[in-house]
Amino acid sequence: MTTVYLNGELVPIERATVSVLDRGFIFGDGVYEVIPVYGRRPFRLAEHLARLQASMDGIRLANPYATETWTKLIGNLIDQHEWSEQSVYIQVTRGAAPRNHAFPKDAKPTTFIMTGPLSVPSREEKERGVDAITLNDYRWIRCNIKSTALLANCLLKQAAVEAGCAEAILLRDGFLTEGSSTNIFVVKGNLLLAPPKSHLILPGITYDVVIELARAHGMPLEVRPVSESEVRSADELWLSSSSKEVLAITELDGKSVGNGKPGPLYKKMLGYFEASKAVRSTAPVHA
């Protein structure tokens, strides 16, 4: 049985209900966070909770809990389930109120946490890489907020799926932003390129891990705007996210990236990342 946390209670997922007037349902007026759990330990928990706070600040929503409370709630929910590797999903909306675009004065936030088995890339995906297409980035310009209003992302991802691809790489005004649900890295020669954080991309936790690992291991790195031509002529392309970890993109718009196989820098980064998972997971949150 799957148990979830909803507004102060642990309940079976089948019994978890919210008001049809919840602003998350009516307007997409909420934010969310996804935290991978390795060996029953949340990975980069402090960073994920800091990003959740930043998202709530971005939509002017008061955080219902202190960091210590979030930590306990997440730990308790992990303990309710037998999976060693989990994916914790947190969602906070502005709550239920009569439908009106303006913020309600006294609505109570709806707080929801669930967890499930963590689905990570298969060995085949890591060894072969995945395919991607390029699309115009027509999303709103506050992509740094991890909003539940993801319709544009869903349309872009669906276009990739219908093209037989794992991801859509998004381009805006001739420059790379990110993927529909991932951050994107470009390799030219032995140089790793990463678009800088801005309002046009999500500040990915795994993005940060990749940059930290590149610097720690002396991998040449430039964080700067990356042009469309650099994407199309890349020797390697990678995607990163909390669920996809780090994956090579080996085909773009039907053409091979590099030699069509995961490149040497990717293989190094994958090794660094796998080691990082073991040492950077937090201590058990219920301890």
C-alpha positions, 0 to 999 in steps of 0.5 A, spaced: 500 500 500 502 506 498 501 512 503 502 519 502 502 525 506 496 530 505 495 536 509 498 534 516 496 526 515 499 520 512 493 516 508 493 511 503 493 514 496 486 512 494 483 516 500 487 522 498 483 528 496 483 535 495 478 540 493 476 541 486 477 549 488 484 548 490 488 553 486 493 548 484 487 544 480 484 551 477 490 555 476 496 551 476 498 555 482 503 551 486 510 549 486 513 542 486 520 538 488 522 531 486 528 528 490 531 522 489 533 517 494 538 512 494 539 507 499 533 510 503 537 516 504 535 523 500 540 525 495 542 533 496 536 534 501 538 541 503 539 543 496 532 541 494 529 544 500 532 550 498 530 550 491 523 549 493 523 555 498 526 559 492 520 557 488 515 559 493 518 565 494 517 566 486 510 565 487 509 569 493 507 563 497 509 562 504 512 556 506 508 552 510 514 548 514 521 549 517 526 545 514 527 541 520 519 539 519 520 538 511 526 533 513 522 529 518 516 529 514 520 526 508 523 521 512 517 518 515 514 517 508 520 514 506 520 509 512 512 507 510 515 504 504 520 498 503 523 501 496 531 502 497 531 507 492 525 512 491 523 518 488 519 523 493 515 528 490 513 534 494 507 539 491 505 546 495 499 550 492 496 556 494 490 552 497 482 552 496 478 558 495 473 561 490 475 562 483 479 568 482 485 570 479 487 574 485 490 571 491 485 569 496 487 573 503 486 567 507 487 560 503 491 555 507 496 552 502 495 545 500 501 540 502 502 534 499 508 529 499 508 522 495 514 517 494 514 511 489 520 507 486 526 511 483 526 509 476 533 510 473 536 510 466 537 502 464 544 500 463 543 500 456 541 507 456 547 509 459 551 505 454 547 507 448 545 514 449 538 516 447 535 520 442 533 527 442 530 533 437 530 540 437 524 545 438 523 552 439 522 554 446 515 557 447 515 557 454 514 562 459 520 566 462 520 564 469 522 557 468 527 558 474 520 557 478 519 549 479 511 551 477 506 545 477 503 549 471 507 545 466 503 544 460 508 547 455 513 542 457 508 537 456 507 539 449 514 539 448 515 532 451 510 529 447 513 532 441 519 528 442 515 522 444 512 522 438 518 523 434 521 517 437 526 521 442 527 521 449 527 529 450 526 535 446 532 540 446 529 547 447 532 553 443 530 560 444 533 566 440 539 562 437 541 559 444 540 553 448 536 553 454 534 546 456 530 540 455 523 539 456 524 536 463 532 536 463 538 540 463 543 540 457 550 540 457 554 540 450 562 538 449 566 541 444 573 537 444 574 536 451 571 542 453 564 542 457 559 547 456 553 549 460 548 555 459 548 559 465 542 559 470 537 564 468 530 566 468 530 561 462 532 555 465 531 551 471 536 551 476 537 543 476 540 540 482 543 535 478 546 540 473 549 543 480 552 536 481 555 535 474 558 542 474 561 541 481 564 534 479 567 537 473 571 543 477 573 538 482 576 533 477 579 538 473 575 538 467 575 544 462 568 547 463 565 554 461 558 556 463 556 561 458 551 562 453 551 556 448 549 557 441 544 553 436 550 552 432 554 549 438 549 544 439 548 542 432 556 541 432 557 538 438 562 532 439 557 530 445 551 532 448 548 530 455 542 531 459 541 531 467 535 531 472 534 528 478 530 522 475 535 521 469 541 522 472 546 524 467 545 521 460 548 522 453 544 524 447 547 520 441 542 522 436 539 529 435 534 530 429 536 524 426 543 525 426 549 522 430 552 526 435 559 525 435 560 518 433 553 516 435 556 513 441 557 516 449 563 520 448 569 519 453 568 525 457 561 523 458 564 516 461 568 520 465 562 524 468 558 518 469 563 515 473 564 521 477 556 521 478 556 514 480 561 515 486 558 522 488 551 518 489 554 514 494 558 520 498 553 525 497 546 522 500 544 525 506 544 521 513 538 518 514 532 523 515 529 520 521 535 519 525 
